[in-house]
Amino acid sequence: MTALMTPEEIAAHFTRADGQYHFARWGRPLAPVAFGIEEETLPVLKGATEAVAKLAGHEVVETDPELGANLMIFFFRDWQELPGVPNLDRLVPDLEPLVARLTKADASQYRVFRFDEAGAIRACFIFIRMSGEMTEQPAETLALGQAVQAILLWSEEAFASRSPLGRLEDGQVILRPEIAGLIRAAYTPVLPAVAQDASHALRLYARLTPPE
């Protein structure tokens, strides 16, 4: 049986590069949409989003009443394509400087979160450059990984050294049990949707269930 995460390990998943603890979960149902992929891949993305949302006990809907779609995933081959996407600069301020930074860093993915007045997640925009390692991932693996990284406001380093996914002996890719447990705990109704004190990690720890 896999050991539970320690409070310190939990806190590390939500501690920013500047040392500040910042936890946030979605404050509204997810309304996903994807651009730049084949139509047959859409059910894979939707299925992964629904699976992670179900794990969290969170709802997935067809339309967000305010935004239409609040979880937008963009697939493309070059960062320079983004400035040409109609109205994207309205969703992502300072889009051109951002594209320049991501191009220079040779980044393969980037996420932008938007928050409501209380600080809960109200929208997430995911950008995936389909080159190199991204093109080698099966659609199911890519979709599950992105769904996990969109369900909470993780720290920049949360999965830098280890993916949230694991592989079974038969080759099947799954969500690592300790990450699944952490997502379940994070959406416990009695816990706040937003927290900026590291003591919140202790409350998450208290609600973890041993991985199966």
Sequence and secondary structure as in RCSB ss.txt:
>XXXX:A:sequence
MTALMTPEEIAAHFTRADGQYHFARWGRPLAPVAFGIEEETLPVLKGATEAVAKLAGHEVVETDPELGANLMIFF
FRDWQELPGVPNLDRLVPDLEPLVARLTKADASQYRVFRFDEAGAIRACFIFIRMSGEMTEQPAETLALGQAVQA
ILLWSEEAFASRSPLGRLEDGQVILRPEIAGLIRAAYTPVLPAVAQDASHALRLYARLTPPE
>XXXX:A:secstr
      HHHHHHTTB TTS B EEBBSS B EEEESS GGGHHHHHHHHHHHHHHHT  B S BTTTB SEEEEE
ES GGGGGGSTTHHHHSTTHHHHHHHHHHTT SEEEEEEE TTS EEEEEEEEE STHHHHS HHHHHHHHHHHH
HB   TTTTTSS SEEE TTS EEE HHHHHHHHHHT TTS SEE STTHHHHHHHT     
